[in-house]
Amino acid sequence: MSRQREIIRRAAEIFEKKGYAETTIEEIAEAVGIKREAIYYYFKNKAQILTAVIRPQSVSLLDGIKSILGLPISSREKLLLALQNHLDRFNPSFLEMSVIARDHQFFESLPEFTELSKIWRGYSQSWISLVTEGQDTGQFIQDLNPKVVAFGILGMCNWLSRWYNPAKSVTAREIVRIYFQMIGGGLIKDFVDNAPMLPPASGEAAAAPAFVPRAKRIVKKGAEPKRRGRPRLKSPLA
């Protein structure tokens, strides 16, 4: 491993453990086994190290989903491959993916933010295009907002950074299988015929269905989402 690559790797480990804001150049240098001044031979500052950590995975994610969208296969198959493209990266690249998901609030201060932002917008738009394609071909429910669906899937995927440990948890491939089943088939067996009702919001005259029953049996996941921890800023990958 080259010295520059070792700096990036050790920085990713510390960023994942302590967060970008709490990490110092001194700690990175100590982890590599070099003096603080030696870091500046490879990087101008800590922000440039962060960019080196997150850019390769960001580019790889975008390239991966673009390739999937171009395949001559069904939207269902593309959805499975897109989930695999995203979630499999939490295994060999767990640290980098966790840094992307957790420390995105610092990216706007980076000189390279414009390029990174373009990559993330392209990735999010690719997911929206995938959902839209499935709706246009009749494979996905057509009256769901494709942006909300895409961002919901990405939010669920990115939450792995909060709990996933490739050394202790289930495999990334098993998570792909479970998530695909949840997204494609839902959790509630009789959901179409027994959609729950939301209580009326302030100003509404009557209760509205939490989810409108669909004609098709394959329905998006209908369970109410459970939020844990403090509210998060919008992920760069959504």
N, C-alpha and C positions, 0 to 999 in steps of 0.2 A: 504494500500500500504506500503510495507516495505521501510525502509530508503534507501537501495541500489537502489530499483526500482524507488523511488522518485528522487534520484540523476540522474539516467539515463533519466527519463522523462523530468526533468527540463533542463538538459543539451541538450537534443534533441530540446527543444523549443528555447533555446538560439542559438544553432548551426544553426537552420533553419532561425532564424531572423537575426543573425549577421555574421554567417559563423564561421567555426572552428577556423581559424587563429585569429579572433578578439575577441574570447571568452576567458575569464580568469577563473581560478579555483575560484577566489574570487566571480565572478558573479554567478557561479553555486551554491556555498555555500550560498550566500545571497538569491538566489531564493528558496533554500530548507529550509532556516531558521536555518542554522547551521554555526559554525565557519569553516574557511578555513582548519584548521588542521584536522577537523573531516572527510573531504573528503578522506584523505589519509588512513583512517581506512578501506575504501572499495576499493579504487583505487590508484595505484601507481602514476599515472599522468593523464593528460588530454587525451593523446592518448589512454590510456586504457579505458577511459570513452567513447570515440568515437567508439572504437571497440565494446563495450557493446551495443551501440546504433544501430549499423548497422549489426552486425553478425546475430541476430535472424531473421530479415527480409530476409537477403541474403540466409540463410539456408532454410527458408520457401519457398522462390521463387523457389529454385532448387528442393526441394522435391515435390513442386506442379507440376512443368512441367514434372518431371520424372514420376509422377503418371499418368498424362494426356497422355504421350507418350505410356504408357503401356495399355491404354484402347482399347477395341475391337470396335472402332468407326472409322468413316472416317476422313481423314486429314482435311477436312473442319470443322468438329465438333471439332477436336483437336485445330485448329487455334482459333476458338471462345473461347474455354475453356482456352487456353494459354493467350489470351488477357485478359480474365476475371481474371485469376490467377495473372497477373501483375497489371492491372489497379484497381481492387477492393482494393488492398492494399494501394492505395492513399487515401482511405477513413478513416478506423479506424487507419491506420498507416501512415497517411499523413506526419507527422514530420520525422519519420525514413526514409521513402522513399525519401523525399526531401533532407535529409542529404546525403544519398547514392549518389544521382544524382548530387548534387552540390559540395560536398567537397571531391570527389574522388581523387583529385590531392594530397591530404595529406596522402593517405593510404600507399604509398610506404615507408613512414618513420616509419610505425608502425611495431613493432616486429611480430605482427600477420599477416602481409601482405601476407606471403606465403600461409597461410591457406585461407585467404579471396580471394586471387587471384585464387586459385584452385576452390573455389566455383563459382566465377564469370565466369571463363573459362568454367566450367561445364554447367552453365546456358546458356551462349552464344551458346555453342556447341549443347545444347538441342534444341534451336530454329533453328539452322542450320539443325539439323536432322529432325525436323518437316517439314521444307520447302522441304528438299530433299525427304522425304517420299512422300509428296504430289506430287512432280514432278515425282517420280518413278512410282506412281500409276496413273498418268495421270490426277490428280485432279487440279494441279497447272501448270502454264506455265513452260515448261521444259527447255527453253533456257535462263533463267535468272540465274545469279550467286546466288546460295542459301545463301552464306555468306553476300552478299550485300543486298539481300532481308531481311534476318534476322536482320542485323544491322540497316537497314532502319526502320523496324518496331519497334525495341527497341528504336531507337533514337526518333521516334515520341512519343512513350509511355513515355519515360523518360522526355520529354519536359514538361510534366504536372507539374513538380516541379517548372517551371518558371511562371505558370499562374493559376494553379488549387487551388481553395479554397473550401473545402468540405462544408463550411458554407454558401457560396454565389453562387458557380457555379452550373452547372448541376450535376446530380448525376454521380457517377462512373459507374453505370450500363448503363446510357444513353451514356456515352463516349465509353464504350465497344461496344454498338450497332452501333454508328456512325463510329468508327474506323474499325469495322469489315466490314461495308458496303463499306467504302473507300478502304480498302485493297482488299476485295473480288470482288467488282464490279467496282471500279474506279469512277471517277467523270465525265468524258466526254462521253456522250451518244454514239456519233458516232466515237469514238476514233479509232476503228479498221480500218475504211475506210478513216479516215482523220487524220492520224498521222502528227503532225507538223514537220517541217524540221529545223535542226540546221544549223546555218551558218558555213561555213568551218573554221576549226581551222587553225592556222598557219602551212603552209607546206602541207595542204590538197588540192587536186586538185578540189574537188567538195563537195557540201553540202551532209551531210548524214542525214538520218531520225533521229529525236530526239529519237524516239522509233520505232522499227521495227513493222509493222502491224502483228497481229497474226491471226491464223486461227480460234481460239476460241473467243467467245464473251466476256468471263470473262477475264479481263485484269487487270494487276497491275495498280495502280494509276499513271496517266501520267502527272499531272500538275507539272510544275517546282517548286521545293521547295523554300519557302521564308525563308531567314535567318534573324533573328533579334538579335540585341545585339552583344556582342563580341564573337569571335570564342571560342568554348569550347574544352577542352581536351576530349579525348575519354572516354566515360562512362565506369565504371567498369562492367555494366550490358550489354555491347555490345562488 
